[in-house]
Amino acid sequence: MPQILMNVGKIVNTHGIKGEIKVLPHTDFPEVRFAERNELLLVTADGKAPLPVIVQSSRFHKNMYIVKLEGYDNINEVEKFKGSMLKVTQEDVVELPENEYYFHQIIGCKVVTDEGKELGVITEILIPGANDVWVVQPASGKSILIPVIDDVVLDVNVKEQKVLVHIMEGLL
């Protein structure tokens, strides 16, 4: 079975001439992922095998991280990495506190109302602003949008891949 990799950042450009790269973080834990001596996997757009890299240093700058990778000391060596993704294995994910979940744990969960009615399966997570919205695809028909708020989402059981919700008036 292929190893599952999780995105932690996208290399959007180079920075300076000494081999630094600009990384747009795709993680809630950038201080862990881009910490000195942390190992990441660099996945290029051409689909070649992931390249293990080690963070030599990093700093936050204008909503991005400026990262220096060990063994890459000039712009010519890192120019080819533009557009690549930095990833970690699923085993390397940070342990979350109780009642917090990763997107990959939520997508695919079956959604059931507190009255026992099965609504469908979560296929997508939207992040419009105030709260996340889960897109639930029923067996037939249009998608259902479920706001992720305490009044609606009653229980999330990632082990059983099941979410219990309360449908407020006017939600469906």
C-alpha distance (Angstrom), angle and dihedral (degrees) to the residues before:
residue distance angle dihedral
M1 . . .
P2 3.83 . .
Q3 3.78 118.3 .
I4 3.82 114.0 -102.7
L5 3.79 113.2 -128.0
M6 3.80 126.2 -160.6
N7 3.82 123.0 -149.0
V8 3.80 116.9 -118.1
G9 3.80 100.3 165.9
K10 3.79 148.3 -14.1
I11 3.79 122.3 -126.1
V12 3.79 103.6 -130.5
N13 3.79 101.6 171.2
T14 3.77 148.2 -24.6
H15 3.82 122.9 -90.1
G16 3.77 120.8 -145.7
I17 3.79 123.9 -32.7
K18 3.82 101.0 -74.1
G19 3.80 97.8 82.8
E20 3.79 100.8 -90.3
I21 3.81 120.2 146.3
K22 3.81 132.6 -154.3
V23 3.81 111.1 -125.9
L24 3.80 124.5 -166.2
P25 3.82 102.6 -148.9
H26 3.83 118.6 -125.9
T27 3.80 94.1 -179.2
D28 3.78 138.9 83.2
F29 3.81 88.2 -138.4
P30 3.83 106.7 55.0
E31 3.81 92.1 146.0
V32 3.83 87.9 60.6
R33 3.80 98.1 39.8
F34 3.81 97.1 46.3
A35 3.80 95.9 38.5
E36 3.79 119.3 129.4
R37 3.85 113.6 -82.9
N38 3.83 92.7 13.3
E39 3.80 114.2 141.2
L40 3.80 119.4 -133.2
L41 3.79 134.4 174.3
L42 3.79 117.4 -121.4
V43 3.81 112.6 -149.0
T44 3.79 116.5 -169.2
A45 3.80 124.2 -151.3
D46 3.82 91.9 -111.7
G47 3.81 91.0 70.5
K48 3.80 98.4 -118.3
A49 3.80 119.7 152.7
P50 3.83 113.9 -69.0
L51 3.80 113.4 -90.6
P52 3.83 114.3 -137.2
V53 3.82 111.0 -131.7
I54 3.81 132.7 177.8
V55 3.81 123.9 -140.7
Q56 3.79 110.1 -122.5
S57 3.81 94.6 -178.9
S58 3.80 141.2 -23.4
R59 3.76 141.0 -173.7
F60 3.79 135.7 -174.0
H61 3.81 114.5 -111.5
K62 3.83 128.6 166.3
N63 3.83 96.9 -21.3
M64 3.80 91.9 -46.8
Y65 3.76 137.6 83.8
I66 3.78 121.2 -116.8
V67 3.81 102.5 -146.4
K68 3.79 129.9 -170.3
L69 3.80 114.4 -159.6
E70 3.80 121.7 -152.5
G71 3.80 113.1 -103.0
Y72 3.82 95.9 19.3
D73 3.79 108.8 100.1
N74 3.80 107.0 160.1
I75 3.78 140.7 41.2
N76 3.81 93.5 -108.5
E77 3.83 91.6 62.7
V78 3.82 94.9 52.0
E79 3.81 100.9 34.9
K80 3.83 89.9 88.2
F81 3.84 90.5 58.9
K82 3.84 94.8 67.6
G83 3.82 108.6 124.6
S84 3.82 93.1 18.4
M85 3.80 123.9 127.5
L86 3.79 127.9 -124.9
K87 3.80 110.9 -142.3
V88 3.80 144.0 172.6
T89 3.79 130.4 -151.8
Q90 3.79 118.5 -98.4
E91 3.82 88.4 -111.6
D92 3.83 89.4 61.2
V93 3.80 96.9 57.7
V94 3.80 116.9 124.6
E95 3.82 114.7 -102.8
L96 3.81 108.5 -110.3
P97 3.80 127.0 -143.6
E98 3.79 118.8 -104.9
N99 3.83 114.7 -70.9
E100 3.82 93.2 22.9
Y101 3.79 121.8 106.5
Y102 3.78 142.1 -176.6
F103 3.80 118.1 -117.3
H104 3.81 91.4 -115.7
Q105 3.83 89.0 58.1
I106 3.82 92.6 53.7
I107 3.80 100.1 43.6
G108 3.79 108.6 87.7
C109 3.82 95.4 26.2
K110 3.80 117.5 135.7
V111 3.82 113.6 -120.7
V112 3.81 118.9 -141.9
T113 3.81 127.8 177.0
D114 3.80 122.9 -127.3
E115 3.82 85.7 -108.7
G116 3.82 91.2 60.5
K117 3.82 98.3 -104.4
E118 3.80 114.6 140.7
L119 3.82 110.5 -134.4
G120 3.81 101.8 -178.0
V121 3.81 140.1 -101.0
I122 3.81 129.5 -46.2
T123 3.81 107.2 -112.6
E124 3.80 102.9 167.6
I125 3.80 143.2 12.8
L126 3.79 119.9 -139.3
I127 3.81 122.9 -161.1
P128 3.83 105.0 -160.6
G129 3.81 97.4 156.1
A130 3.80 126.7 -88.3
N131 3.80 94.8 45.6
D132 3.79 139.3 -6.1
V133 3.80 119.6 -95.6
W134 3.81 122.2 -146.4
V135 3.81 116.9 -146.2
V136 3.81 109.1 -142.0
Q137 3.79 118.8 -163.7
P138 3.82 113.1 -155.0
A139 3.82 121.6 -152.3
S140 3.81 87.4 -97.7
G141 3.77 134.0 4.6
K142 3.78 136.6 32.1
S143 3.78 125.5 -22.1
I144 3.80 118.4 -94.4
L145 3.80 120.7 -136.2
I146 3.81 114.3 -142.9
P147 3.83 117.3 -168.8
V148 3.79 111.7 -138.3
I149 3.80 98.8 -127.6
D150 3.80 130.6 129.7
D151 3.83 93.2 -110.0
V152 3.82 91.5 57.8
V153 3.82 108.1 29.5
L154 3.81 105.9 59.9
D155 3.82 102.5 169.1
V156 3.78 138.3 2.3
N157 3.80 118.0 -161.6
V158 3.81 108.1 -178.1
K159 3.82 92.9 178.0
E160 3.80 91.6 59.7
Q161 3.84 92.1 33.0
K162 3.80 90.2 -126.9
V163 3.81 132.8 132.4
L164 3.81 122.5 -166.2
V165 3.80 115.4 -151.8
H166 3.78 138.4 179.6
I167 3.80 112.6 -138.5
M168 3.78 108.8 -139.5
E169 3.80 119.2 -150.0
G170 3.81 111.2 -77.5
L171 3.81 95.1 14.4
L172 3.81 96.1 111.9
